[in-house]
Amino acid sequence: MDAKSTIESGKAILGIEFGSTRIKAILIDEDNTPIAQGSHTWENQLVDGLWTYSIDTIWNGLQDCYANLRSDVNTKYGVEIKKLGAIGFSAMMHGYMAFNAKEEILVPFRTWRNTNTSQAAAELSKLFNFNIPLRWSISHLYQAILNGEEHVKDINYITTLAGYIHWQVTGQKVLGIGDASGMLPIDPKTKNYDAKMVEEFDKLIMPKGFSWKLSDILPTVLNAGENAGILTAEGAKKLDISGNLQAGIPVCPPEGDAGTGMVATNSVKQRTGNVSAGTSSFSMIVLEKNLSKPYEMIDIVTTPDGSPVAMVHCNNCTSEINAWVNIFKQYQELMGFPVNMNEIYTKLFNAALEGQADCGGLISYNYVSGEPVTGLADGRPLFVRAANDKFDLANFMRTQLYAAIGVLKIGNDILFKEEKINVDRITGHGGYFTTKGVGQRFLAAALNSPISVMETAGEGGAWGIALLASYLINKSSNQELSDYLETKVFAGNTGIEIKPTKEDVEGFNAYIEQYKKGLAIEKAAVEYKVAK
């Protein structure tokens, strides 16, 4: 069946993911191949000291993204989307969306980027004997309690962004297990929230006298492939304001961007991993054994089918690279040269390959926002050099690219050097890898591990959640997600691999030692930052 017929027959599958800077929709056919896409660009806002997206911004963005997809379908195939085989929604993980009994949001959505929860995260980590990151939903909830925020007593439901969208279009208060594992720790045996931690939290807040208990206000946890409801008539109107999309479409459990990244790179089996590198970066290593102890730098989450994963999450990645590339763009405009952003990125990234393996002594800190892994609640981008360092374009660009994954290396050194974790394959995806062979080579050096990049990885999380929607309706009886991906989607394709070289590994190690020593400079810059 060709793409047009697939769409007309209602067998195409839709995946939509809310990223930090873009909402993306992908339509796939029965072979799981993308056949159309749409997007909407957006930015978070800093409101009263907290990063957020307004409810109106969320819905306007979703509707514009879907309209963009409809336009692409009409242009390519001359047809309208009326029915779909299945739908999946995904979004940036973590954060805090709290609602009252009238389904009104109580405070503006607090995203993963906020680092105001240090007291709550520290106290909960000690209580649970489990690393609770600043950005997790439970940290935001408890910090609001510690702050004495008025809204807490009125909470009826808390969820993530993906869970919110799913709830509003299906009526179901559910969440995929991967996304749920960024709200509260998951018990790998029950594949549900850790019951002991839920009990401990309830005891902790009992003196406050709230009318709710934790289990009352959390989404129901679902594994990949489980029934998560259908698109309601109201939900169809919210998604497609043209009114063409029909209700009754199955919707898979909503997932976080970490889970969809694992799916999009075929990294849900034990001893596989992936690195997502875009506005933020994170690595996901699927574990075959538990870590020896909790680590503040490492989060334990799950795959979309419930396997434990060691996650190193970094708030900052390519934003500072983008800022510097924009300077070069402005220079070209000033000189009257034609501007082609793809060409600028490609040439500058390739120039980095000519830099010295240790960047000639140059150091960069890409901290647009705080970076919990290195202990910074706030950020200030810095470029640092000594007078006798080799300061040229190649070394400058190389240090920018190293800095984008520097914090990621610090966290993963614990896994590979201290915990002796074994990995058979790590796959990279995201904007950092767009220029062929550059970011891939530097990540291989940082992790001292072969890195694969697939052509399809550029499709990202929207494709990943579309695959989870495909799994929902197309899996055979009792077929595991890893088997479905291996046999029905990737068919043995592991991408193009780059192995680390001795020179690059030694150079990155030398760079990261200087980077760690220089963190005192970054901390001082944050401490003495002049407020606007």
Secondary structure, DSSP 8 states (H G I E B T S, - for coil): --HHHHHHTT--EEEEEE-SSEEEEEEE-TTS-EEEEEEEE---EEETTEEE--HHHHHHHHHHHHHHHHHHHHHHHS------SEEEEEE----BEEE-TTS-BSS--B-TT----HHHHHHHHHHHTS---TTSHHHHHHHHHHTT-GGGGG--EEE-HHHHHHHHHH---EEEHHHHTTTS-EETTTTEE-HHHHHHHHHHHGGG--S--HHHHS-EEE-TTS---B--HHHHHHH-TTS-S-S--BB---EEHHHHHHHHTT--STTEEEEEESSSEEEEEE-SS--SS--TT-EEEE-TTS-EEEEEEES-SSHHHHHHHHHHHHHHHHTT----HHHHHHHHHHHHTTS-TTGGG-EEE--SS-BGGGTBSS---EEE--TTS--SHHHHHHHHHHHHHHHHHHHHHIIIIIS----SEEEEESGGG-STTTHHHHHHHHHTS-EEE-GGGGGHHHHHHHHHHHHHHH--TT--HHHHIIIIIITT---EEE---HHHHHHHHHHHHHHHHTHHHHHHHHHT----
